[in-house]
Amino acid sequence: MFLYLLHFGTGASKKIIDKVENKKLILVLSEPILEEYFRVLNYTDIQQKIKNRNLEMRQSVLRIVYIAEIVDVKTKITAVVEDPDDNKIIECAVDGQVNYLITKDNHLLKLKEYYGIKIMSPEEFLNVCG
């Protein structure tokens, strides 16, 4: 099982989502993470960047929700001091009992590992786990 911070596009990120859709990986998320996805999609600067792709982005998030296992997070963790909002990601990873946390977030990548959960970029994950 793994937790993946949503990154749109092609390449490694798309390959990982394809593996989830083909049931080769289990994607674990939480309600707070999903709420953040939808909140970020509504930011003005993000709306400007994705003006022509807004519908596609929303459909991608809904697709992720459909294929993910949603974890009810109970644990409270303060592992990321630089960006406390990132702690919800660590909390989900711990309560979801994942092996990997896949992200492009530098605050999380700096940790490299948390309580046995390996934290890596999509590219690193594919290099290690195929």
C-alpha positions as a Markdown table, in Angstrom:
| # | Residue | x | y | z |
|---|---|---|---|---|
| 1 | Met | 0.0 | 0.0 | 0.0 |
| 2 | Phe | 1.1 | 3.5 | -0.6 |
| 3 | Leu | 0.1 | 7.1 | -0.2 |
| 4 | Tyr | 0.5 | 9.4 | -3.1 |
| 5 | Leu | 0.2 | 13.1 | -3.3 |
| 6 | Leu | -1.6 | 13.9 | -6.5 |
| 7 | His | 0.5 | 15.3 | -9.3 |
| 8 | Phe | -1.1 | 15.7 | -12.7 |
| 9 | Gly | 0.7 | 15.1 | -15.9 |
| 10 | Thr | 2.5 | 12.4 | -17.7 |
| 11 | Gly | 5.6 | 10.3 | -16.9 |
| 12 | Ala | 6.1 | 8.7 | -13.6 |
| 13 | Ser | 3.0 | 10.1 | -12.0 |
| 14 | Lys | 0.8 | 8.8 | -14.7 |
| 15 | Lys | 2.5 | 5.4 | -14.6 |
| 16 | Ile | 1.8 | 5.1 | -10.8 |
| 17 | Ile | -1.9 | 6.0 | -11.2 |
| 18 | Asp | -2.1 | 3.4 | -14.1 |
| 19 | Lys | -0.7 | 0.8 | -11.7 |
| 20 | Val | -3.4 | 1.7 | -9.1 |
| 21 | Glu | -6.1 | 1.4 | -11.8 |
| 22 | Asn | -4.7 | -2.0 | -12.8 |
| 23 | Lys | -4.8 | -3.1 | -9.1 |
| 24 | Lys | -1.0 | -3.5 | -8.9 |
| 25 | Leu | -0.8 | -0.9 | -6.1 |
| 26 | Ile | -3.3 | 0.3 | -3.5 |
| 27 | Leu | -3.7 | 4.0 | -3.1 |
| 28 | Val | -4.4 | 5.3 | 0.4 |
| 29 | Leu | -5.8 | 8.8 | 1.0 |
| 30 | Ser | -7.8 | 10.6 | 3.7 |
| 31 | Glu | -10.7 | 13.1 | 3.8 |
| 32 | Pro | -8.4 | 16.0 | 4.8 |
| 33 | Ile | -6.1 | 15.2 | 1.8 |
| 34 | Leu | -9.1 | 15.1 | -0.6 |
| 35 | Glu | -10.4 | 18.3 | 0.8 |
| 36 | Glu | -7.1 | 20.0 | 0.1 |
| 37 | Tyr | -7.0 | 18.7 | -3.5 |
| 38 | Phe | -10.4 | 20.3 | -4.1 |
| 39 | Arg | -9.5 | 23.5 | -2.2 |
| 40 | Val | -6.2 | 23.9 | -4.2 |
| 41 | Leu | -8.1 | 23.4 | -7.5 |
| 42 | Asn | -10.2 | 26.5 | -6.6 |
| 43 | Tyr | -7.2 | 28.8 | -5.9 |
| 44 | Thr | -7.3 | 31.7 | -8.3 |
| 45 | Asp | -3.7 | 31.2 | -9.5 |
| 46 | Ile | -4.3 | 27.5 | -10.1 |
| 47 | Gln | -7.5 | 28.3 | -12.0 |
| 48 | Gln | -5.5 | 30.7 | -14.3 |
| 49 | Lys | -2.9 | 28.0 | -14.9 |
| 50 | Ile | -5.5 | 25.3 | -15.7 |
| 51 | Lys | -8.2 | 27.5 | -17.3 |
| 52 | Asn | -8.4 | 25.2 | -20.3 |
| 53 | Arg | -7.9 | 22.1 | -18.3 |
| 54 | Asn | -10.2 | 22.7 | -15.3 |
| 55 | Leu | -12.7 | 20.0 | -16.2 |
| 56 | Glu | -10.0 | 17.5 | -16.9 |
| 57 | Met | -8.3 | 18.3 | -13.5 |
| 58 | Arg | -11.6 | 17.9 | -11.6 |
| 59 | Gln | -12.3 | 14.6 | -13.4 |
| 60 | Ser | -8.8 | 13.4 | -12.5 |
| 61 | Val | -9.4 | 14.1 | -8.8 |
| 62 | Leu | -12.7 | 12.3 | -9.0 |
| 63 | Arg | -11.0 | 9.4 | -10.6 |
| 64 | Ile | -8.4 | 9.3 | -7.9 |
| 65 | Val | -11.2 | 9.4 | -5.2 |
| 66 | Tyr | -12.9 | 6.4 | -7.0 |
| 67 | Ile | -9.8 | 4.2 | -7.0 |
| 68 | Ala | -8.4 | 5.1 | -3.6 |
| 69 | Glu | -8.9 | 3.5 | -0.2 |
| 70 | Ile | -10.0 | 6.3 | 2.1 |
| 71 | Val | -8.5 | 6.0 | 5.6 |
| 72 | Asp | -10.1 | 7.4 | 8.7 |
| 73 | Val | -7.2 | 9.2 | 10.3 |
| 74 | Lys | -7.0 | 9.2 | 14.1 |
| 75 | Thr | -3.3 | 9.9 | 14.7 |
| 76 | Lys | -1.9 | 13.4 | 15.2 |
| 77 | Ile | 1.7 | 14.0 | 14.2 |
| 78 | Thr | 4.0 | 16.9 | 14.1 |
| 79 | Ala | 6.8 | 15.7 | 11.8 |
| 80 | Val | 6.9 | 18.6 | 9.3 |
| 81 | Val | 7.8 | 21.8 | 11.1 |
| 82 | Glu | 8.4 | 23.9 | 8.0 |
| 83 | Asp | 4.9 | 23.3 | 6.7 |
| 84 | Pro | 2.5 | 21.9 | 9.4 |
| 85 | Asp | -0.2 | 21.4 | 6.8 |
| 86 | Asp | 1.9 | 18.5 | 5.5 |
| 87 | Asn | 1.5 | 16.6 | 8.7 |
| 88 | Lys | -1.9 | 15.4 | 7.5 |
| 89 | Ile | 0.0 | 13.5 | 4.8 |
| 90 | Ile | 2.2 | 11.7 | 7.4 |
| 91 | Glu | -0.9 | 11.0 | 9.6 |
| 92 | Cys | -2.6 | 9.3 | 6.7 |
| 93 | Ala | 0.5 | 7.3 | 5.8 |
| 94 | Val | 0.8 | 6.1 | 9.4 |
| 95 | Asp | -2.9 | 5.3 | 9.9 |
| 96 | Gly | -3.1 | 3.8 | 6.4 |
| 97 | Gln | -0.1 | 1.5 | 7.3 |
| 98 | Val | 1.5 | 2.3 | 4.0 |
| 99 | Asn | 5.0 | 1.2 | 2.9 |
| 100 | Tyr | 5.6 | 4.2 | 0.7 |
| 101 | Leu | 4.7 | 7.9 | 0.6 |
| 102 | Ile | 5.1 | 9.2 | -2.9 |
| 103 | Thr | 5.3 | 12.9 | -3.4 |
| 104 | Lys | 7.0 | 15.8 | -5.0 |
| 105 | Asp | 6.7 | 18.0 | -1.9 |
| 106 | Asn | 10.2 | 19.0 | -0.7 |
| 107 | His | 9.2 | 19.2 | 3.0 |
| 108 | Leu | 8.1 | 15.6 | 3.0 |
| 109 | Leu | 11.0 | 14.4 | 0.7 |
| 110 | Lys | 13.5 | 15.8 | 3.2 |
| 111 | Leu | 12.3 | 13.3 | 5.8 |
| 112 | Lys | 13.2 | 10.4 | 3.5 |
| 113 | Glu | 11.5 | 8.0 | 6.0 |
| 114 | Tyr | 9.1 | 8.2 | 8.8 |
| 115 | Tyr | 8.4 | 5.2 | 11.1 |
| 116 | Gly | 9.5 | 2.8 | 8.4 |
| 117 | Ile | 7.5 | 4.5 | 5.7 |
| 118 | Lys | 9.8 | 5.3 | 2.8 |
| 119 | Ile | 9.2 | 8.8 | 1.3 |
| 120 | Met | 10.2 | 9.3 | -2.3 |
| 121 | Ser | 9.4 | 11.0 | -5.5 |
| 122 | Pro | 7.4 | 9.3 | -8.2 |
| 123 | Glu | 10.5 | 8.8 | -10.3 |
| 124 | Glu | 12.4 | 7.2 | -7.3 |
| 125 | Phe | 9.5 | 5.0 | -6.5 |
| 126 | Leu | 9.4 | 3.6 | -10.1 |
| 127 | Asn | 13.1 | 3.1 | -10.1 |
| 128 | Val | 13.0 | 1.1 | -6.9 |
| 129 | Cys | 9.7 | -0.7 | -7.2 |
| 130 | Gly | 9.1 | -0.7 | -11.0 |
